[in-house]
Amino acid sequence: MTDRQYELGAAELEVLTILWDHSPCTVRQVHEHLHKVGRRPAYTTVLTHLTRLEQKGVARSNKAGIA
């Protein structure tokens, strides 16, 4: 097995923590959780973070159906 090292930014780690605590989540649900804790990122920023986490292999998505 290969050891992988990931460099995650603070915002990516915050999004990943939300996924750990509330998974599965849509982009909108992650966005709403961030707003509840006082963060105000744009929806597209949250989408970008989730896309990057998926590219790094630490999250995955299901694009079936309507979000």
Buried (B, 14 or more C-beta within 10 A) or exposed (E): EEEEEEEBEEBBBBBBEBBEEEEEBEBEBBBBBBEEEEBEBEEEBBBBBBEBBEEBEBBEEEEEEEE
